[in-house]
Amino acid sequence: MSGPIGRDSADRREDPVPGDEFTPFRILGRPSVLRSRLFINPDFYRLWLAQVVSATGDWLGLLAISILAIRVGSGNEGAALSLVLAARIVPGFFFGPVAGVLVDRWDRKKTMVTCDMGRAMVMLALPFVDTLVGLFLASLLLEAFTMLWGPAKEASVPNVVPVESLATANSLSLVAAYGTFPLGAGLMALFGRLSTALFDSSWADNVRLDDMGLAFYANSVSFLVTGYLIFTLDLPKRPRAEREQAKGRRAALAHPVQELREGWRYVFVNPVVRTVNIGLATGLMGGGMLVPLGAIYADEVLGAGKSGLGVLITALGLGVAAGVGLVSWLQRRLDKARAFTWSLVGAGVFLGLAASVSQVHLSTAMVFGIGICAGSVYVLGFTLLHENVDDQLRGRIFSTFYVLVRACVLLALVVGPLIEDLLDRLSSVLWDRHVEVLGLGIDVPGVRLTLWLAALIILASGGVAVASLRAGELGNAGSDSDGEEAQ
């Protein structure tokens, strides 16, 4: 297992210099002791702010591009939307691993700033795009920049955060990544009203100050702000010898393939990294089925309709927040690898129980439990990767991780509804969607059977993760004993 990562503890700015303690924290509002403690140090506060602004822009841009695709593809709205969204998903399978190699070769701060400038330029051009091909190409460019920015950001976190605070940092990153969706949606609605109320004139039409144009311009500004925040970060530079070695091999075509293999080999050799990738990826394959099946479950199993779905989504969100807070609170007392594997198992148990009950209140409690386990798995997984991957490999490991997650989630979103329909037909033919077990009658619609299957997948991923971790521990113990005998 690799040793400490990032800068040495002496180089980390855990204790700010008196008089300069809260200066960078004046970016938003008055400085506060709470803010300084929550965000660990000024550099991470800047990095977190950059992620908040960037994620808000990403959500706003995704919504705007989706709406524009529907407008441009009038008459074939579904096909147009699918094509544009495919441009944001499919390239990751091909470019993602290569992006990791590039991130490990390049200066990460320059990479992130360049990607932000590139995304800003694409957003400035989008208001004038009125063809589906143009939208498709713009989406490809945006995804390429994002696939470089994400691993570069994750690889930089251990360079600005002490090891003992990584769980807190990843908890805040989760909030920044997914808690900003309401902000993006709210801005989209606001720009729709502003375009109608303020810009009803020919000059406004010439510069595309409609709702889409305002959204894209605001998104461009968000990326410029993100680039500025990243530019002001104090990230350590690579050692000169390492930079010279990288320059000398850039022209060689064989080296990227060799470096890619090195990253993939590390994923399967390092027991902790292997456990996280296997556990999170396959766990998401089961958990991802909840997304397309939630409405069917609330209606057919709970009989609660749309209001029931809203209650379940709220319970899931509150559970995730509770899990994130719990891990941050207990991070110094947790065995993170074991907590990760057992959180996976817990998520499978809670999902199986939720699919088995038909009362809204009981189901809500089980979904809350799923959220606690899911939040814990996310934070612990990222923290384990940050703690156990050497700096020169981080870009490749995180890009590989993103590819696996993307593949499993996409598979779950596509396959989940198909399995539900197949099992529903099978249940109707075999049991008329109702069976009796020990004198108890149980309805078995396809959605319940599918969620049970999803729970089994998550439980299996937890079991595999536990076995992977134990195999790694046994291997390390064997290596240690061999070393002692040799001495």
BELTAKA-V794120 format. One line per field, one symbol per residue. psi: psi as a letter, one per 20 degrees, with the letter a starting at -180 (. if undefined). burial: 1 if it has 24 or more other C-alpha atoms within 12 Angstrom, else 0. A space follows every 50 residues. Layout:
psi->???
burial->???
//
This chain:
psi->qqaqrbqqhhiqmhoqpphjgjgijjgoaqqqhgghhgjgrhghgghggg hggghghggggggghgghghghkphlgggggggghhiigghhhghghhhg gghihrphghgggghggghggghhhhhjpkqhgggggghggghgghhhgg hhghhhgiiipqgijhggghghhgghghiighgggghghghggghhhhlm rhhhhhjllahgggghghgghhhggghgghhiqnpqqqqghhghgghhjh iphhgggghghgghghhigphgggggggggghghgghhhhgiighgghgh gikibhhhggggggggghgggggghgghhjhijqnhgghgghhgghgggh ggghihrjpgggggghhgggggggggggghghghghhjpqgiigghghhg ghgggggggggghghghggggghggghhggjkkprpokippppmrhhghg hgggghgggghgghggggghggggghgggghhhghh.
burial->10001110000111000000011110000000000101111111111111 11111111111111111111011000000111111011111110111111 11111111111111111111111111111001011111111111111111 11111111111111111111111111111110111011001000000000 00000001111111111111111111111111111100000000010000 00000100110111011111111111111111111111111111111111 11010001101110111111111111110010000111111111111111 11111111010011111111111111111111111111111111111111 11111111111110111011001100100000100000000011111111 1111111111111111111001000000000000000
//
